[in-house]
Amino acid sequence: MRLLVVLTVVMICIVGLGYFVERGVSQVVLRMLSDLERGEVLVDSGDTAGAVEMFRHAHEQWKAAQDTWNPFVYNTDLEEVEVVLARLISCTEERAFSQMKAELAHLRTRLRQIQAQERLILKNIL
């Protein structure tokens, strides 16, 4: 009977940790997507300096989140987003808008994939 209780407590802890990670990563991704959207609107309206600031803010936000979620999310996923953010900032500063749009699309797709990988669903558990 004690074994059953211990196993139940362990399972509840694992599911709770999974929910915590999913919720935290999801919130970071949604904030990032919002910042990227605002940055793209600024570029489209001609405010390149504002867009660069918005993308830098997103980059700093991601670096802070990377420290938090590093134990739970694959490092290569986290590092790839950081590299794409750096390229996005560089393309925006250089006014290479077609390349910037491509980097932005890649970044959005990658963030959504990371969010989907962390969902607490049976497909991800198995």
C-alpha positions in Angstrom: 0.0 0.0 0.0 2.8 2.4 0.8 4.4 1.7 -2.6 1.2 2.7 -4.3 1.0 5.9 -2.3 4.6 6.8 -3.1 4.1 6.1 -6.8 1.0 8.2 -6.9 2.8 11.1 -5.3 5.7 10.7 -7.7 3.3 10.7 -10.7 1.5 13.8 -9.4 4.8 15.6 -9.0 5.9 14.6 -12.6 2.6 15.8 -14.1 2.7 19.0 -12.0 6.2 19.7 -13.2 5.1 19.1 -16.7 2.2 21.5 -16.4 4.6 24.1 -14.9 7.0 23.8 -17.8 4.3 23.8 -20.4 2.6 26.9 -18.9 5.9 28.8 -18.5 7.2 28.1 -22.0 3.9 28.9 -23.5 3.8 32.3 -21.8 7.3 33.1 -23.0 6.5 32.1 -26.5 3.3 34.1 -26.6 5.1 37.2 -25.3 7.8 36.7 -27.9 5.3 36.3 -30.7 3.6 39.5 -29.6 6.9 41.4 -29.6 7.8 40.1 -33.0 4.4 41.1 -34.3 4.8 44.6 -33.0 8.3 44.8 -34.5 7.0 43.8 -37.8 4.3 46.4 -37.7 6.9 49.0 -36.9 9.0 48.0 -39.9 6.0 48.1 -42.1 5.2 51.6 -40.9 8.8 52.7 -41.6 10.1 52.9 -38.0 13.2 50.8 -38.3 14.8 52.0 -35.1 11.7 51.2 -33.1 11.6 47.7 -34.7 15.2 47.1 -33.8 14.5 48.1 -30.2 11.5 45.8 -30.1 13.6 42.9 -31.5 16.3 43.6 -29.0 13.8 43.5 -26.2 12.6 40.2 -27.5 16.2 39.0 -27.6 16.8 40.0 -24.0 13.5 38.4 -22.9 14.5 35.2 -24.6 18.0 35.2 -23.0 16.3 35.5 -19.6 13.8 32.7 -20.4 16.6 30.6 -21.7 18.3 30.5 -18.3 15.0 29.4 -16.7 13.9 26.8 -19.2 17.4 25.4 -20.1 17.0 22.3 -17.9 13.6 21.4 -19.4 13.9 22.3 -23.1 16.4 21.0 -25.6 19.4 23.3 -25.7 19.6 23.2 -29.4 16.1 24.6 -29.7 16.9 27.4 -27.3 20.1 28.3 -29.0 18.6 28.2 -32.5 16.0 30.8 -31.5 18.8 33.0 -30.1 20.7 32.8 -33.3 17.7 33.6 -35.4 16.9 36.6 -33.2 20.5 37.9 -33.7 20.1 37.5 -37.5 16.7 39.2 -37.4 18.2 42.2 -35.5 21.1 42.4 -37.9 18.8 42.2 -41.0 16.6 45.0 -39.6 19.6 47.2 -38.8 20.9 46.7 -42.3 17.5 47.3 -43.8 17.5 43.9 -45.6 13.8 43.7 -45.2 13.2 40.6 -47.4 15.8 38.7 -45.4 14.2 40.1 -42.2 10.8 38.8 -43.2 12.2 35.4 -43.9 14.0 35.3 -40.5 10.8 36.5 -38.8 8.8 33.7 -40.4 11.4 31.1 -39.4 11.4 32.4 -35.9 7.7 32.3 -35.5 7.5 28.7 -36.8 10.3 27.6 -34.5 8.7 29.2 -31.5 5.4 27.5 -32.2 7.2 24.2 -32.6 8.9 24.6 -29.2 5.5 25.4 -27.7 4.0 22.3 -29.3 6.8 20.1 -28.1 6.3 21.1 -24.5 2.5 20.5 -24.4 1.4 18.0 -21.9 -0.3 15.6 -24.3 0.0 11.8 -24.7 1.8 12.1 -28.0 4.6 14.1 -26.4 4.8 11.8 -23.4 5.2 8.6 -25.4 
